[in-house]
Amino acid sequence: MNTEHYMLRNVKGGKLQDLVKQQIRAHIIDSGLKSGDHLPTESKLAEQLGISKTTVREALKALENVGILESRHGVGNFIKEFSYDVILENLPYSLETDVHSLQEIVEIRACLERHFIVRDMGKFNDQDIEDLWSIYRELEKTNSPNSVKDAIEAHSAFHCALYRHSGNRLLIKLIRLFSTLQRNLVLINRYWTTDPDSFLLQHGAIIEAIKKKDSEMATRVMGYHFADVLDWLSQEKAKTCIR
């Protein structure tokens, strides 16, 4: 691909590394570079930007860290294939204890799950249903305060299985991310669920709704399923506002 038509502008003032990253991003977009395409050399970038190779190298490393570039030793820098993993892995650590942000994530997840479970309900076959019941039995074994970590893993597996036909990679990754955050909720705040028996029954009701192809039942039960954690997060949010 010919990328010579795009000229990087000389960078002056401001926070240098941020400006360099902006210019390199602009170069990628305006030049139409795709996954696997080669970026100009550090020397060429430094020359066009009017800065040192060291500063260019630092900017390139920063772009590599967020998954935009891939550095190949002795070859150069290449555009990396897009992946949600880097975005999710670089979420702020404070999210694990920030009930405000966590509440927003749970609200969005609840809406997504209600949508996808109805959309994909017709795709489930008898084996899919049996697989869900198998995970349910694992969840049933861990339905006690002493087995919370195992319960979280089974719970995550259950919800991932609900969306095996969604074809949406981000949805599955978000569910797994929530599982990690939920594990931290347990460790930090000692929260799992206020009613373990009801929590378990909700999973059985979700399976029955899918088996019956009953979208109204599935939506209703899924709403109940997220109500407990959302109520808890609202109470915790109120406490932080009072402090």
N, C-alpha and C positions, 0 to 999 in steps of 0.2 A: 504493500500500500504506500502511495506517495503522500507523505505528510509535510512536504517542504512548504506548502502554501500557507501553513499557519506559523506565525512568528510570535515567539514569546516576548513579552514586554519587559523592559528593564525594571527591576524592582528597587524602589527606594522608600525609606521611611516605614513607619508602622512596625508591627511585630513581624520580623523578617520571615521566620519559618512559616507563619500562617499565610503570608503573602505569596511565598514560593509555592506552597501547597495549592493555593487558589489558582495560580498560573498553570501549574502542571495539570490540575483537574480540567481547566479550560482548554488546555492543549489536547487532552484526551477526548473531550467532547467535540470540540470544533474540528479535530482531525478525523473524527469518525473511527477512532481506534476501538477494536473489539477484543474480547478475551483471547489471549495468546499473542497479540501484537506487541512488537518491540518498541520500547520508549527510546528517545534519543539518549546518547551517552551522557554521563555526568559532566564531562568536559563541555559538550555542546550546550547543555542546559545552563551551565554556569556562565558560559560566554554570552548567550542570548539574554540571560537575566541580569548580567553584570554583577555577579556575586561570586563568592568562593565555592570551590567544589565541596568543601566541608559542609557549608550551609545547605547545598543541594542534596548532599548525601543524607543529612539529618531529615530533610523534608521527605525524601524518598523513603527513608526508614519509617517515618511516621505514617505515610500512606500505605506502606506494607503492613504495618501493625493493625490498620483498620480494614485490611482485606482488599484494598484497591489494586495494589501491585504485588508482584511476586519476583523476588530477587534470585537469579540463578548465577551461582558463583562462576566467575570467569566468562560469563556470557552477557549479562546485563539485566535490565529490569523489564518485566513484561506485565501486560494488563491481566489481572487475575479474574477467573470466572466468578461471577457473583454467587455469594452464599449468605444465607441468613445467619449462619453460625457465628460469624464474626460480630454481627450486630448484637445478637443475644448474649454472647460471651462478654461483650464490653459494656453491658448495662451497668450503671453505677452500683457499687457495693451497698450504698445507703438504701437502695430499694428494698433490701432484705428487712430493714427495720422501719421503713417509712410507710406508715399505715395509709397516708393520704394517696400515695402513688399506687400502693398495693390494692387499695379499694378500687381505683380506676381500672387497673388491670383485670381484676376479678369481674367487674361490671362488663367490660368488653368481652372477656372470655365467655361469660354467661350468655351474652347476646349471640356470639358466634356459635356456641354449641347448640343453642336452641334452633338457630337457622340451619346448620348443617345436618342435625339429626333428622329434621323433617325432610330436607332436600334429598338425603341419601337413604331414607328408610326403605324404599322399594328395592334397593340393591342387596339387601341382606338375605342370605339363603339359610337353610337349616343348619349347616355347619357353622356359619357365623354366629347363629343364636347359641349353639352348643358351646362355642368358644367363649362367649360372654358369660354363660352360666359357669363354665369352668373357672374363669377369673373371679366370678362372684363367690364361688366356694372358697377360693384362696382368701378373698377379702373377709369372708365369714370367719375363717380361722384366726384372723388377726384383729378381730373386732373387740379389742380390750385395751385399756390404758398402757399395758405392758408391752404391746406389740405395735406401737404407733408407726415406727419406721417401716416395718414390713407392710403395714396397712397402707401407707402412703405409696409404696412401690406398686402394690396391687391396685390401688385406686388409679394411679397414673396409667398402668397397663390397661385397665378397664376403659378409661376414656380414650386412650389411643385406639383401642379396638373399635370403639364406636364410630371412628372416622377413618377406618381403613379404606373405605371406598370414596373418600372425599377427593382424592387426588390433590390435596392442598398440603404441601410440605410445611408451610409456615404454621398452619393450625396445629399440626402434630408437635412441632418444635415449641410452640407457645404452651401447649399442655405440659410438655416435659419441663419447660422453664417454671411453670407454676408449681409443678411437683417439687422442684428444688426450693422454691420460695416457701412452700408449705412446710417442707421439712425444717426450714429455719424458723418458721413460726412456732413450731413445736418446741424446738431447742431453746429459743429465746423467750417466747411468751407462754410456753406450755399449753398452747391451744391446739386441739385437734377437731373435735366437734362436741357440741353441748348435749347431743342425743345420739349416741352410737347406734342404738337399735333402729331408730328412724332413718339414720344415715344409711344403714345397710339395706333396709327395706326399699329405700328410694332406688337403689341400683337394680333390685329385682323388678320394681315397677317399670323402670326404663326398658329393661329387656322385654317385659310383657308388652309394652307399648310398641316396640319395634316388631315383635312377633305378630301383633294384631294389625300392624300398619296404621296405628291410631295416632295421627299427628297431634291432635289436641291433647291427648293424654301425655304424650312425650314432652310437649312444650310445658304443660302444667307441672309435671314431675320434675323436669329439669329446673324450673323456677324454684320449686321447693328445695331442690338439692343445693342451690347456691345461696338460698336465703339465710342459712345459719351463719356462714362465714361472712356474708355481707353485713348482717346484723352485728356480729362481733367486731368487725372492722369499723363500723359506724360508732360503736361505743368507745373503741380505743381512740378513734379520731376525735371524739368529743372530749375525752380525757386530756389529750394533748393540747386542745384549744383552751382548756381551763387552766392548765399549768402556766 
